[in-house]
């Protein structure tokens, strides 16, 4: 959503388990992460992840309330993980001799929090012109840019998000452009360079935006200046990408003559057409979301998630039918004309219709309390007579965003074989009183509220109280 003006010049930032222990899924334990797809040129993936799991002794959290996000809330439960993977979840889990045992009495456990819409790193603190790197607002279509090339691993907002239980984010370009560029899917761990944070094998996302932002930014700069201009811009971009894909497909098949000239913009869009890059679409109004679905049908791709989507409740049946998620806020709207018709029951109505709800932040403060945002949306629904369950609400900030990023086989639920992204909470996470006590990322204790040795800091904050 980011729509701010920064002093010293006008800077567009329009970016806005069973009762007993479960120890099966040995195949999943051994499975590698999904392979990154090659692009249409057939060359190897560029800027590959160099992420490596941090070593950590086995951990057993026992006697806690475990919210698996897979249909169970286990009272007096235990969870065991080692070598970065969950080994067992249940009420009777034995601790290996080399395990660190954590007393979870009076505490809760959930999967790690996942935010599908973050601008930390690309709009880094302290928020001056120097850190404003989220929008390449030079032309309406910039599919060639990648958020990872703007992401600053020393952003002091990152440790704050970790302290809120966040283990994975999608760092997105802003929403100034019709097509803003590729996202970066990142493990939220301290790192020197972005590649050390990149989630191995994760699909790239493509940020698209409709509505007011592109026509406001470009209306006096050659367009688009209208919503019909927006649609024409998307169509022209994908027509060019179709032609680019055909030429590369032909050359890859017969290798006759010189290969076609590479075009970074069309490479990204061709991968969308191939289904290898997931579309994440900033869109508020119901009618525009339906138009974007028509656009996707025209060119044969899927929209993985609409972001912000304050009018999703008006087309909840269509979104469920399309299999398109909505990444939304619990109660944030009214800040511009296209965001006026929000309601508190948006998430609940989409859930009731069989859709996939994701609670996102689009905000460096909101990312620190996505659990509370999900709780608000749950209670808004219940007050309207929609029986949202606690498991569904937890899924809104764990399992469902994992699906939206294509990572649901690896993270998002507490099941044997899944990556050990685990949060220990001081209280019921669907409560304003809950704080993340411990955060494990890939089985590594990245944050401990009571141990300064496990409270990451960036170079920017060194020496500050």
C-alpha positions as CSV (number, residue, x, y, z in Angstrom):
1,X,0.0,0.0,0.0
2,X,2.9,2.4,0.8
3,X,1.9,5.8,-0.4
4,X,4.2,8.4,1.2
5,X,6.0,11.6,0.3
6,X,9.6,12.0,1.6
7,X,11.2,15.3,2.3
8,X,14.1,16.5,0.1
9,X,12.1,15.7,-3.0
10,X,8.9,14.0,-4.0
11,X,9.5,10.3,-3.7
12,X,6.8,8.0,-4.9
13,X,6.6,4.9,-2.6
14,X,3.2,3.7,-3.7
15,X,4.0,0.2,-2.4
16,X,2.4,0.2,-0.8
17,X,-1.4,-34.3,15.3
18,X,-2.6,-37.1,16.8
19,X,-3.0,-37.6,20.6
20,X,0.2,-39.7,20.5
21,X,3.5,-38.8,18.9
22,X,3.5,-38.6,15.1
23,X,6.8,-39.8,13.6
24,X,5.9,-40.7,10.0
25,X,6.6,-38.8,6.8
26,X,10.2,-40.0,6.5
27,X,10.1,-39.3,2.8
28,X,9.3,-35.7,3.5
29,X,12.1,-35.5,6.0
30,X,14.5,-36.5,3.2
31,X,12.9,-34.5,0.5
32,X,14.9,-31.6,-0.9
33,X,13.4,-28.2,-1.4
34,X,11.6,-27.5,-4.6
35,X,13.9,-26.9,-7.5
36,X,14.1,-23.4,-8.9
37,X,12.8,-23.3,-12.4
38,X,15.0,-22.3,-15.3
39,X,13.9,-19.3,-17.3
40,X,12.9,-19.3,-21.0
41,X,16.5,-18.9,-22.1
42,X,17.4,-22.2,-20.6
43,X,20.2,-20.7,-18.6
44,X,20.8,-21.6,-15.0
45,X,18.9,-19.7,-12.3
46,X,20.7,-16.4,-11.6
47,X,21.5,-15.0,-8.1
48,X,20.8,-18.4,-6.4
49,X,20.2,-18.8,-2.7
50,X,23.3,-19.3,-0.5
51,X,21.2,-19.8,2.6
52,X,22.5,-22.5,5.0
53,X,20.7,-23.8,8.0
54,X,22.3,-22.8,11.3
55,X,23.2,-25.7,13.5
56,X,21.1,-26.2,16.7
57,X,20.8,-29.1,19.1
58,X,17.5,-31.0,19.0
59,X,14.7,-29.2,20.8
60,X,11.7,-30.6,22.7
61,X,9.0,-28.1,23.8
62,X,6.7,-29.9,26.2
63,X,3.5,-29.3,28.1
64,X,2.4,-26.5,25.9
65,X,-0.8,-25.8,23.9
66,X,0.2,-26.6,20.3
67,X,-1.8,-25.0,17.5
68,X,-0.7,-27.0,14.5
69,X,-2.6,-25.0,11.9
70,X,-3.4,-28.5,10.5
71,X,-6.7,-28.9,12.3
72,X,-5.6,-29.6,15.9
73,X,-5.0,-27.7,19.1
74,X,-3.3,-30.0,21.4
75,X,-3.5,-29.3,25.2
76,X,-0.5,-30.4,27.1
77,X,1.3,-31.2,23.9
78,X,4.9,-31.6,22.9
79,X,6.9,-30.9,19.7
80,X,10.3,-32.3,18.9
81,X,12.5,-31.0,16.1
82,X,16.1,-31.8,15.1
83,X,18.3,-31.0,12.1
84,X,15.9,-28.3,11.0
85,X,12.8,-30.6,10.7
86,X,9.9,-31.5,12.9
87,X,10.2,-35.0,14.1
88,X,7.1,-35.5,16.3
89,X,4.0,-33.7,17.6
90,X,1.7,-35.0,20.2
91,X,1.1,-35.6,23.9
92,X,3.6,-38.3,24.4
93,X,6.9,-37.3,22.8
94,X,10.2,-38.6,24.4
95,X,13.2,-36.3,24.6
96,X,16.4,-37.6,23.0
97,X,19.4,-37.5,25.4
98,X,21.0,-34.6,23.5
99,X,17.8,-32.5,23.3
100,X,17.3,-29.1,24.8
101,X,14.1,-29.3,26.8
102,X,11.9,-26.2,26.9
103,X,9.1,-26.1,29.5
104,X,6.0,-24.8,27.7
105,X,3.7,-24.8,30.7
106,X,1.2,-22.0,30.3
107,X,2.5,-21.2,26.8
108,X,1.4,-21.8,23.2
109,X,3.2,-23.0,20.1
110,X,2.4,-22.2,16.5
111,X,4.2,-22.4,13.2
112,X,6.4,-19.5,12.2
113,X,4.5,-16.4,11.0
114,X,4.6,-15.8,7.3
115,X,4.0,-12.4,5.7
116,X,3.2,-12.4,2.0
117,X,3.4,-8.6,1.7
118,X,6.3,-6.8,3.3
119,X,8.4,-3.9,2.2
120,X,11.0,-4.1,5.0
121,X,14.5,-4.2,3.5
122,X,13.3,-2.3,0.3
123,X,11.9,0.6,2.3
124,X,14.4,0.3,5.2
125,X,14.5,2.4,8.3
126,X,15.0,5.2,9.0
127,X,13.0,5.9,5.9
128,X,15.0,8.6,4.2
129,X,15.4,9.1,0.4
130,X,18.5,6.9,0.7
131,X,16.5,3.9,1.8
132,X,13.6,4.4,-0.6
133,X,14.3,1.5,-3.0
134,X,10.8,-0.2,-3.5
135,X,9.5,1.5,-6.6
136,X,11.4,1.8,-9.9
137,X,8.9,4.5,-10.9
138,X,10.4,5.3,-14.2
139,X,8.1,3.5,-16.5
140,X,4.8,1.7,-15.9
141,X,6.1,-1.8,-16.6
142,X,9.3,-2.8,-14.8
143,X,9.1,-6.6,-14.8
144,X,12.9,-6.6,-15.2
145,X,13.7,-5.4,-11.7
146,X,14.1,-7.8,-8.7
147,X,13.3,-6.8,-5.1
148,X,16.3,-8.7,-3.9
149,X,18.6,-6.2,-5.6
150,X,17.1,-3.4,-3.4
151,X,16.8,-5.4,-0.1
152,X,19.1,-4.2,2.7
153,X,19.8,-7.0,5.2
154,X,20.8,-4.4,7.8
155,X,17.4,-2.9,8.0
156,X,16.7,-2.4,11.7
157,X,13.1,-3.4,11.1
158,X,14.1,-7.0,10.5
159,X,14.9,-7.9,14.1
160,X,11.6,-6.3,15.2
161,X,9.7,-8.6,12.8
162,X,11.6,-11.6,14.1
163,X,10.7,-10.7,17.6
164,X,7.0,-10.8,16.4
165,X,7.4,-14.4,15.4
166,X,8.0,-13.9,11.7
167,X,10.1,-16.5,10.0
168,X,9.4,-16.0,6.3
169,X,8.5,-12.9,4.2
170,X,7.8,-12.0,0.7
171,X,9.6,-8.7,0.1
172,X,7.8,-6.9,-2.7
173,X,8.4,-4.0,-4.9
174,X,5.9,-1.1,-4.4
175,X,2.7,-0.5,-6.2
176,X,3.5,2.6,-8.3
177,X,3.8,0.5,-11.5
178,X,1.4,-1.7,-13.5
179,X,4.0,-4.4,-13.2
180,X,6.6,-3.6,-10.5
181,X,9.0,-6.5,-10.7
182,X,10.0,-9.8,-9.0
183,X,9.6,-10.4,-5.3
184,X,12.1,-12.0,-2.9
185,X,11.1,-14.9,-0.7
186,X,13.3,-14.7,2.4
187,X,14.0,-16.6,5.5
188,X,14.1,-14.0,8.2
189,X,17.5,-14.6,9.7
190,X,20.5,-12.3,10.3
191,X,22.6,-12.2,7.2
192,X,25.2,-10.1,5.4
193,X,23.7,-10.3,2.0
194,X,20.3,-11.0,0.6
195,X,21.2,-14.3,-1.0
196,X,22.0,-15.7,2.4
197,X,18.3,-15.1,3.3
198,X,16.7,-16.4,0.1
199,X,14.4,-19.4,0.7
200,X,16.0,-22.2,-1.3
201,X,13.9,-23.2,-4.3
202,X,11.1,-20.7,-3.7
203,X,9.1,-19.4,-6.6
204,X,9.6,-15.8,-7.4
205,X,6.5,-13.6,-7.2
206,X,5.5,-10.9,-9.6
207,X,4.1,-7.7,-8.2
208,X,1.3,-6.2,-10.2
209,X,-0.9,-3.2,-9.2
210,X,-4.2,-1.9,-10.5
211,X,-6.3,1.1,-9.7
212,X,-5.3,4.5,-8.5
213,X,-1.6,4.1,-7.9
214,X,-0.3,3.6,-11.5
215,X,-2.6,6.2,-13.0
216,X,-1.7,8.7,-10.3
217,X,2.0,8.2,-10.7
218,X,2.0,8.2,-14.6
219,X,-1.1,10.2,-15.4
220,X,1.0,13.3,-16.1
221,X,4.0,11.4,-17.4
222,X,2.7,9.8,-20.5
223,X,0.2,7.4,-19.0
224,X,-1.7,5.4,-18.1
225,X,-4.0,8.0,-16.7
226,X,-7.2,5.8,-16.5
227,X,-8.1,2.3,-15.5
228,X,-8.7,1.4,-19.2
229,X,-5.1,2.6,-19.8
230,X,-4.0,0.3,-17.0
231,X,-5.6,-2.7,-18.6
232,X,-4.2,-1.8,-22.0
233,X,-0.7,-1.6,-20.4
234,X,-1.0,-5.1,-18.9
235,X,-2.2,-6.6,-22.2
236,X,0.5,-5.0,-24.2
237,X,3.2,-6.3,-21.8
238,X,1.9,-9.9,-21.9
239,X,1.5,-9.9,-25.7
240,X,5.1,-9.0,-26.0
241,X,6.0,-11.8,-23.5
242,X,4.0,-14.3,-25.5
243,X,6.0,-13.6,-28.6
244,X,9.2,-13.7,-26.6
245,X,8.3,-17.1,-25.1
246,X,7.4,-18.5,-28.5
247,X,10.7,-17.4,-30.0
248,X,12.7,-19.0,-27.1
249,X,10.6,-22.1,-27.1
250,X,11.3,-22.6,-30.8
251,X,15.1,-22.0,-30.4
252,X,15.3,-24.3,-27.3
253,X,13.6,-27.0,-29.4
254,X,15.7,-26.8,-32.6
255,X,18.7,-24.7,-31.7
256,X,18.8,-23.3,-35.3
257,X,20.6,-20.1,-35.8
258,X,21.6,-17.7,-33.0
259,X,19.5,-17.6,-29.9
260,X,17.0,-14.8,-29.6
261,X,18.2,-11.7,-27.8
262,X,17.6,-11.7,-24.1
263,X,15.1,-9.2,-22.6
264,X,14.9,-9.1,-18.9
265,X,11.4,-7.7,-18.8
266,X,10.0,-10.4,-21.1
267,X,12.0,-13.1,-19.4
268,X,10.1,-12.5,-16.2
269,X,6.7,-12.2,-17.8
270,X,7.4,-15.4,-19.9
271,X,8.0,-17.3,-16.6
272,X,4.6,-16.0,-15.4
273,X,3.0,-17.5,-18.5
274,X,4.9,-20.8,-17.8
275,X,3.5,-20.8,-14.3
276,X,6.9,-20.6,-12.7
277,X,6.5,-17.1,-11.2
278,X,3.4,-16.4,-9.1
279,X,1.4,-13.3,-9.6
280,X,0.7,-11.2,-6.5
281,X,-1.7,-8.4,-7.5
282,X,-2.3,-5.2,-5.5
283,X,-6.0,-4.6,-6.1
284,X,-8.8,-3.1,-3.9
285,X,-12.1,-3.0,-5.9
286,X,-14.2,-6.0,-6.7
287,X,-14.8,-5.0,-10.3
288,X,-11.0,-4.6,-10.9
289,X,-10.2,-8.0,-9.3
290,X,-12.7,-9.6,-11.7
291,X,-11.1,-7.7,-14.7
292,X,-7.7,-9.0,-13.6
293,X,-9.0,-12.5,-13.5
294,X,-10.2,-12.0,-17.0
295,X,-6.8,-10.8,-18.0
296,X,-5.2,-13.9,-16.4
297,X,-7.7,-16.1,-18.4
298,X,-6.8,-14.2,-21.7
299,X,-3.1,-15.0,-21.3
300,X,-3.3,-18.3,-19.5
301,X,-1.8,-17.6,-16.1
302,X,-3.1,-17.7,-12.6
303,X,-3.3,-14.9,-10.0
304,X,-1.9,-16.5,-6.8
305,X,-3.2,-13.8,-4.5
306,X,-4.9,-10.4,-4.6
307,X,-3.3,-8.1,-2.0
308,X,-5.3,-5.6,0.1
309,X,-8.6,-6.7,-1.6
310,X,-10.8,-4.6,0.7
311,X,-13.8,-5.6,-1.5
312,X,-13.0,-9.3,-1.7
313,X,-16.2,-10.1,0.2
314,X,-18.3,-8.9,-2.8
315,X,-16.7,-11.6,-5.0
316,X,-15.8,-14.2,-2.4
317,X,-17.5,-17.0,-4.4
318,X,-15.6,-16.2,-7.5
319,X,-12.3,-16.0,-5.7
320,X,-13.0,-19.4,-4.1
321,X,-13.8,-20.8,-7.6
322,X,-10.7,-19.4,-9.1
323,X,-8.5,-20.7,-6.3
324,X,-7.0,-17.2,-5.8
325,X,-6.1,-16.2,-2.2
326,X,-6.6,-12.8,-0.7
327,X,-3.9,-11.2,1.3
328,X,-5.7,-8.6,3.4
329,X,-5.8,-6.5,6.6
330,X,-8.2,-7.1,9.4
331,X,-9.5,-3.5,9.6
332,X,-7.5,-1.1,7.6
333,X,-9.3,0.9,4.9
334,X,-10.7,4.3,4.0
335,X,-7.3,5.9,3.3
336,X,-8.1,6.6,-0.4
337,X,-11.2,6.4,-2.6
338,X,-10.7,2.8,-3.9
339,X,-10.2,1.6,-0.3
340,X,-13.5,3.1,1.0
341,X,-15.8,0.1,0.9
342,X,-14.0,-2.1,3.4
343,X,-15.8,-4.0,6.2
344,X,-14.7,-5.7,9.3
345,X,-16.1,-9.1,8.1
346,X,-14.1,-9.2,4.9
347,X,-11.8,-12.1,6.0
348,X,-14.6,-14.1,7.6
349,X,-16.9,-13.8,4.5
350,X,-14.1,-15.0,2.2
351,X,-13.4,-17.9,4.5
352,X,-17.2,-18.7,4.7
353,X,-17.3,-18.9,0.9
354,X,-14.5,-21.4,0.8
355,X,-11.7,-18.9,-0.1
356,X,-8.2,-18.8,1.1
357,X,-7.5,-15.9,3.5
358,X,-4.1,-14.5,4.3
359,X,-3.5,-11.7,6.9
360,X,-0.7,-9.6,5.6
361,X,1.0,-6.5,6.9
362,X,2.3,-4.1,4.1
363,X,3.7,-2.3,7.2
364,X,6.8,-2.4,9.3
365,X,4.8,-2.1,12.5
366,X,1.9,-4.4,11.5
367,X,4.3,-7.2,10.6
368,X,5.2,-7.4,14.3
369,X,1.7,-8.5,15.4
370,X,0.1,-10.4,12.5
371,X,-1.3,-12.9,15.1
372,X,-3.3,-10.0,16.7
373,X,-4.5,-8.9,13.3
374,X,-5.8,-12.4,12.6
375,X,-7.5,-12.5,16.0
376,X,-9.3,-9.3,15.3
377,X,-10.6,-10.6,12.0
378,X,-11.7,-13.8,13.6
379,X,-13.7,-12.0,16.3
380,X,-15.2,-9.6,13.7
381,X,-16.5,-12.7,11.9
382,X,-17.8,-14.3,15.0
383,X,-19.7,-11.2,16.0
384,X,-21.4,-11.3,12.6
385,X,-22.4,-14.9,13.2
386,X,-19.7,-16.5,11.1
387,X,-18.2,-19.3,13.1
388,X,-14.5,-18.8,12.3
389,X,-12.4,-21.4,14.2
390,X,-9.2,-20.8,16.0
391,X,-7.4,-23.1,13.7
392,X,-8.7,-21.2,10.7
393,X,-7.5,-17.9,12.2
394,X,-4.0,-19.3,12.9
395,X,-3.9,-20.6,9.3
396,X,-4.4,-17.0,8.1
397,X,-0.9,-16.1,9.2
398,X,0.8,-19.5,8.8
399,X,-0.5,-22.2,6.4
400,X,-2.4,-20.0,4.0
401,X,0.5,-17.6,3.3
402,X,2.8,-20.6,2.9
403,X,0.4,-21.8,0.1
404,X,0.4,-18.3,-1.5
405,X,4.2,-18.5,-1.7
406,X,4.2,-22.1,-2.9
407,X,5.9,-23.3,0.3
408,X,3.1,-25.2,1.9
409,X,4.9,-28.6,1.5
410,X,7.7,-27.2,3.6
411,X,6.4,-24.7,6.1
412,X,3.1,-23.3,7.5
413,X,2.0,-26.2,9.8
414,X,3.4,-28.2,12.6
415,X,3.6,-31.7,11.1
416,X,6.4,-34.2,11.1
417,X,8.7,-33.6,8.1
418,X,8.0,-29.9,7.9
419,X,10.7,-27.3,8.3
420,X,11.0,-26.4,12.0
421,X,9.8,-22.8,11.9
422,X,8.3,-22.7,15.3
423,X,7.1,-19.9,17.7
424,X,6.7,-20.3,21.4
425,X,4.2,-17.7,22.7
426,X,3.8,-16.4,26.3
427,X,0.0,-16.6,26.0
428,X,-2.7,-17.5,23.6
429,X,-1.5,-16.1,20.3
430,X,-5.0,-14.9,19.5
431,X,-4.7,-12.5,22.4
432,X,-3.3,-9.0,22.7
433,X,-1.3,-10.2,25.6
434,X,0.8,-12.8,23.7
435,X,4.4,-12.1,23.0
436,X,6.8,-14.4,21.1
437,X,9.1,-15.9,23.7
438,X,11.2,-18.0,21.4
439,X,11.4,-18.1,17.6
440,X,13.0,-21.0,15.8
441,X,13.8,-20.7,12.1
442,X,14.7,-24.0,10.4
443,X,15.2,-25.4,13.9
444,X,17.7,-22.6,14.9
445,X,16.9,-20.4,18.0
446,X,17.0,-17.1,16.2
447,X,15.2,-15.2,19.0
448,X,14.8,-15.6,22.7
449,X,13.0,-12.8,24.6
450,X,14.8,-13.6,27.8
451,X,18.3,-14.1,26.4
452,X,20.2,-11.1,24.8
453,X,22.5,-13.5,23.1
454,X,19.6,-14.5,21.0
455,X,18.2,-11.1,20.1
456,X,19.5,-10.2,16.7
457,X,20.7,-6.7,16.1
458,X,21.8,-5.0,12.9
459,X,24.9,-2.8,12.4
460,X,22.6,0.2,12.3
461,X,21.4,-0.3,15.9
462,X,24.7,-1.4,17.5
463,X,25.5,0.8,20.5
464,X,21.9,1.9,20.9
465,X,20.0,1.0,24.1
